[in-house]
Amino acid sequence: MSAAKQNIVIIGAGNVATNLGIALFKEGYLISQVFSRTIKSAELLARKINAKAISDLKQLDPTAIIYIIAVKDDAIEQVAKKIKLKDKIVVHTSGSIPMNILKNVSKNYGVFYPLQTFSKERNLNFKNIPICIEANNKSTSTTLTYFAKSFCTNVQHINSEQRKTIHLAAVFACNFSNHMYTLAESILIKNKLSLELLKPLIEETAAKIKEHSPSKSQTGPSIRGDKKTMKAHLKMLSSNKDQKKIYELVSKSIIDSSKKNKL
């Protein structure tokens, strides 16, 4: 089936929906509708991808080939209860929600999970982003695989348990790391300094894992056993109990991991 003739409906207008919708539109897919609970959000994305904006699930186009539910995790079940798509292919994009949450929506369902951090302000190239696919039958799996490979070169077949593990690891690698950047920025701003100073350091830290295991690239006072510096840092954090606790916990984790790696 020609990509240009395939009709896609996107349910959601957030970060994932926006990036996925734009990527599909650029690839030549026809996206007939964008749904959001607020019509303004639906219209914002719909205008970018030449689609119709709707805010009522009863108005879903019944002729689409694939329906992509790209909403917050805690909203997937609510959406699933409101739509019936018979034998159409319906997927959600969550890293942590089981595939079977869609079993009453259609005979053909699955998961289409792009493993990346998304923001509306940044339109990413999907070519090398891992797309994790799961489906309830072989036919749906084949269709989703073909669909994914039409705009991505890194397609993985992952079951629900594996996907939950990947998502947990991603929280550590992405969400927690970004929060550390937030804490670092707050420390700098408090002392009238800029995060720009740390950006080359952050970039090099991330670049290292392309060649080495993170455990082999660990640096800093914790792994060196530099107790004097650590004590000085903790003193500097004495006015912020939360940051002090995080420093102590992460430092201990680094030391413990280093000991295990040496065994």
HELIX and SHEET records of a PDB file:
HELIX    1   1 ALA A    3  LYS A    5  5                                   3    
HELIX    2   2 ASN A   15  LYS A   26  1                                  12    
HELIX    3   3 ILE A   39  LYS A   48  1                                  10    
HELIX    4   4 LEU A   57  GLN A   59  5                                   3    
HELIX    5   5 ASP A   73  LYS A   82  1                                  10    
HELIX    6   6 MET A   99  LEU A  102  5                                   4    
HELIX    7   7 LYS A  138  LYS A  149  1                                  12    
HELIX    8   8 SER A  160  ALA A  170  1                                  11    
HELIX    9   9 VAL A  171  PHE A  176  3                                   6    
HELIX   10  10 SER A  177  LYS A  190  1                                  14    
HELIX   11  11 LEU A  195  LEU A  197  5                                   3    
HELIX   12  12 LYS A  199  LYS A  208  1                                  10    
HELIX   13  13 PRO A  214  SER A  217  1                                   4    
HELIX   14  14 PRO A  221  ARG A  224  1                                   4    
HELIX   15  15 LYS A  227  MET A  236  1                                  10    
HELIX   16  16 LYS A  241  LYS A  262  1                                  22    
SHEET    1   A 8 LYS A  52  ILE A  54  0                                        
SHEET    2   A 8 LEU A  30  PHE A  35  1                                        
SHEET    3   A 8 ASN A   7  ILE A  11  1                                        
SHEET    4   A 8 ILE A  66  ILE A  69  1                                        
SHEET    5   A 8 LYS A  86  HIS A  92  1                                        
SHEET    6   A 8 SER A 106  PRO A 114  1                                        
SHEET    7   A 8 ILE A 131  ALA A 135 -1                                        
SHEET    8   A 8 VAL A 155  HIS A 157  1                                        
END                                                                             
